[in-house]
Amino acid sequence: MGKPDPLYQPGDYVVIDQVYVIEGTLKTVHLDEPIAARVVKNKGHTSLGYAYVLSIPESQRPHNHAKVCYWEDHIVCKTDDPDELLWRIWGDQ
């Protein structure tokens, strides 16, 4: 039996409900509101699954954000590009 295919590809937008920060050590911060992030890179498959490098919008990224990978089980789901979604909802109104 081979390894499963990754759920996300570079360029996909995903929803996350936690971020990692440095506060003396690495700490997980659960967010009050989920945010959309873009998958930059799939780091490959390990015994823990796939790890992804995510780009979190600067306006939603904590100042002490840790540059770490997110495992598939840390990602809530795939979503649409937030800018594209707003365009589809509101068009040129």
TORDREN-841232 format. One line per 4 residues: number of its first residue (from 1); their letters; for each residue x, z, y of N, C-alpha, C. Coordinates in Angstrom, 1 decimal, always signed. Layout:
<mimars>
NUM) A) X:Z:Y:X:Z:Y:X:Z:Y  ... .
</mimars>
This chain:
<mimars>
1) MGKP) +0.8:+0.0:-1.2:+0.0:+0.0:+0.0:+0.9:+0.0:+1.2  +0.7:-0.9:+2.2:+1.5:-1.1:+3.4:+1.0:-0.1:+4.5  +1.7:-0.1:+5.5:+1.3:+0.7:+6.7:+0.1:+0.0:+7.4  -0.8:+0.9:+8.0:-1.9:+0.3:+8.7:-1.5:-0.4:+10.0 .
5) DPLY) -2.3:-1.3:+10.4:-2.0:-2.0:+11.7:-2.2:-1.0:+12.9  -1.5:-1.2:+13.9:-1.7:-0.3:+15.1:-3.0:-0.5:+15.7  -3.6:+0.5:+16.3:-4.9:+0.4:+16.9:-4.8:-0.2:+18.3  -3.7:-0.1:+19.0:-3.5:-0.6:+20.3:-2.3:-1.5:+20.5 .
9) QPGD) -2.4:-2.4:+21.4:-1.3:-3.4:+21.7:-0.9:-3.2:+23.2  +0.3:-3.6:+23.5:+0.8:-3.6:+24.9:-0.2:-4.4:+25.7  -0.6:-3.8:+26.9:-1.5:-4.5:+27.8:-2.9:-3.9:+27.6  -3.2:-3.2:+26.5:-4.5:-2.6:+26.3:-4.7:-1.4:+27.2 .
13) YVVI) -5.9:-1.1:+27.6:-6.2:+0.1:+28.4:-6.8:+1.1:+27.4  -6.4:+2.3:+27.5:-6.9:+3.4:+26.7:-7.3:+4.6:+27.5  -8.2:+5.4:+26.9:-8.6:+6.7:+27.6:-7.8:+7.8:+27.0  -7.3:+8.7:+27.8:-6.6:+9.9:+27.4:-7.3:+11.1:+28.1 .
17) DQVY) -7.3:+12.2:+27.4:-7.9:+13.4:+27.9:-6.9:+14.6:+28.0  -5.6:+14.2:+27.9:-4.5:+15.2:+28.0:-3.3:+14.4:+28.5  -2.4:+15.1:+29.2:-1.1:+14.6:+29.6:-0.1:+15.7:+29.3  +1.2:+15.2:+29.3:+2.3:+16.1:+29.0:+3.1:+16.3:+30.3 .
21) VIEG) +3.4:+17.6:+30.5:+4.1:+17.9:+31.7:+5.3:+18.8:+31.3  +6.3:+18.9:+32.3:+7.4:+19.8:+32.1:+7.2:+21.0:+33.0  +7.0:+22.1:+32.4:+6.9:+23.4:+33.1:+7.9:+24.4:+32.4  +9.2:+24.2:+32.6:+10.2:+24.9:+31.9:+10.4:+24.3:+30.5 .
25) TLKT) +9.3:+23.9:+29.9:+9.3:+23.3:+28.6:+8.2:+22.2:+28.6  +8.1:+21.5:+27.5:+7.0:+20.5:+27.4:+5.7:+21.2:+27.2  +4.7:+20.8:+27.9:+3.4:+21.5:+27.8:+2.3:+20.4:+27.8  +1.3:+20.6:+27.1:+0.1:+19.8:+27.1:-0.9:+20.3:+28.0 .
29) VHLD) -1.4:+19.4:+28.9:-2.4:+19.8:+29.9:-3.7:+19.0:+29.6  -4.8:+19.7:+29.3:-6.1:+19.0:+29.0:-6.7:+18.7:+30.4  -7.2:+17.5:+30.5:-7.7:+17.1:+31.8:-9.2:+17.4:+31.9  -9.7:+17.7:+33.1:-11.1:+17.9:+33.4:-11.9:+16.6:+33.2 .
33) EPIA) -11.3:+15.5:+33.6:-11.9:+14.2:+33.5:-10.9:+13.3:+32.8  -11.4:+12.6:+31.7:-10.5:+11.6:+31.1:-10.0:+10.5:+32.0  -8.9:+10.0:+31.8:-8.3:+8.9:+32.6:-8.0:+7.7:+31.8  -7.9:+6.5:+32.4:-7.5:+5.3:+31.7:-6.0:+5.1:+32.0 .
37) ARVV) -5.3:+4.7:+30.9:-3.9:+4.4:+31.0:-3.7:+3.1:+30.3  -2.6:+2.4:+30.7:-2.3:+1.1:+30.0:-1.2:+1.3:+29.0  -1.3:+0.7:+27.9:-0.3:+0.7:+26.8:+0.8:-0.2:+27.3  +2.0:+0.3:+27.4:+3.2:-0.5:+27.8:+4.0:-1.0:+26.5 .
41) KNKG) +4.1:-0.1:+25.5:+4.9:-0.4:+24.4:+4.4:+0.3:+23.2  +4.4:-0.3:+22.0:+4.2:+0.4:+20.7:+5.6:+0.7:+20.2  +5.9:+1.9:+20.0:+7.3:+2.4:+19.6:+7.5:+2.3:+18.1  +6.4:+1.8:+17.4:+6.6:+1.7:+15.9:+5.9:+2.7:+15.1 .
45) HTSL) +5.9:+2.6:+13.8:+5.2:+3.4:+12.9:+6.2:+4.5:+12.3  +5.7:+5.7:+12.2:+6.5:+6.8:+11.6:+5.6:+7.5:+10.6  +6.0:+8.5:+10.0:+5.2:+9.3:+9.1:+4.0:+9.9:+9.8  +4.1:+10.0:+11.2:+3.0:+10.6:+12.0:+2.1:+9.5:+12.5 .
49) GYAY) +2.3:+8.3:+12.2:+1.5:+7.2:+12.8:+2.3:+6.4:+13.8  +1.5:+5.7:+14.7:+2.1:+4.9:+15.7:+2.3:+5.8:+17.0  +3.3:+5.5:+17.7:+3.6:+6.2:+19.0:+3.6:+5.1:+20.1  +3.0:+5.4:+21.3:+2.8:+4.5:+22.4:+3.4:+5.0:+23.7 .
53) VLSI) +4.0:+4.1:+24.4:+4.4:+4.4:+25.8:+3.3:+4.0:+26.7  +2.7:+4.9:+27.5:+1.6:+4.7:+28.3:+2.0:+4.7:+29.8  +1.3:+3.9:+30.6:+1.5:+3.9:+32.0:+0.2:+4.5:+32.6  +0.4:+5.7:+33.2:-0.7:+6.4:+33.8:-0.6:+6.2:+35.3 .
57) PESQ) -1.8:+5.8:+35.9:-1.8:+5.5:+37.4:-1.2:+6.7:+38.2  -0.4:+6.3:+39.2:+0.3:+7.3:+40.0:-0.7:+8.3:+40.6  -1.8:+7.8:+41.0:-2.8:+8.7:+41.7:-3.3:+9.8:+40.7  -3.2:+9.5:+39.4:-3.7:+10.5:+38.4:-2.6:+11.2:+37.6 .
61) RPHN) -1.4:+10.8:+37.9:-0.2:+11.4:+37.2:+0.3:+12.6:+37.8  +0.4:+13.7:+37.1:+1.0:+14.9:+37.7:+2.4:+14.7:+38.2  +2.8:+15.4:+39.2:+4.2:+15.3:+39.7:+5.3:+15.6:+38.7  +4.9:+16.5:+37.7:+5.9:+16.9:+36.7:+5.6:+16.3:+35.3 .
65) HAKV) +5.0:+15.1:+35.4:+4.6:+14.3:+34.2:+5.8:+14.1:+33.3  +5.7:+14.4:+32.0:+6.8:+14.1:+31.1:+6.7:+12.7:+30.6  +7.9:+12.0:+30.5:+7.9:+10.7:+30.0:+8.1:+10.8:+28.4  +6.9:+10.9:+27.8:+6.9:+11.0:+26.3:+5.9:+10.0:+25.8 .
69) CYWE) +6.0:+9.8:+24.5:+5.0:+8.9:+23.8:+3.8:+9.6:+23.4  +2.7:+8.9:+23.3:+1.4:+9.4:+22.9:+1.1:+8.9:+21.5  +0.8:+9.8:+20.5:+0.4:+9.4:+19.2:-1.0:+8.8:+19.2  -1.3:+8.0:+18.2:-2.7:+7.4:+18.2:-3.8:+8.5:+18.2 .
73) DHIV) -3.5:+9.6:+17.6:-4.6:+10.7:+17.6:-4.6:+11.4:+18.9  -3.7:+11.1:+19.9:-3.8:+11.7:+21.2:-4.6:+10.8:+22.2  -4.9:+9.6:+21.7:-5.6:+8.6:+22.5:-7.1:+8.7:+22.1  -8.0:+8.8:+23.1:-9.4:+8.9:+22.8:-10.0:+7.6:+22.2 .
77) CKTD) -9.8:+6.5:+23.0:-10.3:+5.2:+22.6:-9.8:+4.1:+23.5  -10.0:+2.9:+23.1:-9.7:+1.7:+23.9:-10.8:+1.6:+25.0  -10.4:+1.0:+26.1:-11.4:+0.8:+27.2:-11.0:-0.5:+27.9  -11.9:-0.9:+28.9:-11.6:-2.0:+29.7:-10.7:-1.7:+30.8 .
81) DPDE) -10.0:-2.7:+31.3:-9.2:-2.6:+32.5:-10.1:-2.0:+33.6  -9.8:-0.8:+34.2:-10.7:-0.2:+35.2:-11.0:-1.1:+36.4  -10.0:-1.9:+36.8:-10.3:-2.8:+38.0:-11.2:-3.9:+37.5  -11.0:-4.5:+36.3:-11.9:-5.5:+35.8:-13.3:-5.0:+35.6 .
85) LLWR) -13.5:-3.8:+35.1:-14.8:-3.2:+34.9:-15.5:-3.1:+36.2  -14.9:-2.6:+37.3:-15.5:-2.5:+38.6:-16.0:-3.9:+39.1  -15.1:-4.9:+38.9:-15.5:-6.2:+39.3:-16.7:-6.7:+38.6  -16.8:-6.4:+37.2:-18.0:-6.9:+36.5:-19.2:-6.1:+36.9 .
89) IWGD) -19.1:-4.9:+37.3:-20.3:-4.1:+37.7:-20.8:-4.5:+39.0  -19.8:-4.6:+40.0:-20.2:-4.8:+41.4:-20.1:-6.3:+41.9  -19.3:-7.1:+41.2:-19.1:-8.5:+41.6:-18.5:-8.6:+43.0  -19.1:-9.5:+43.7:-18.6:-9.7:+45.1:-19.6:-9.1:+46.1 .
93) Q) -20.4:-8.1:+45.7:-21.4:-7.6:+46.6:-20.8:-6.9:+47.8 .
</mimars>
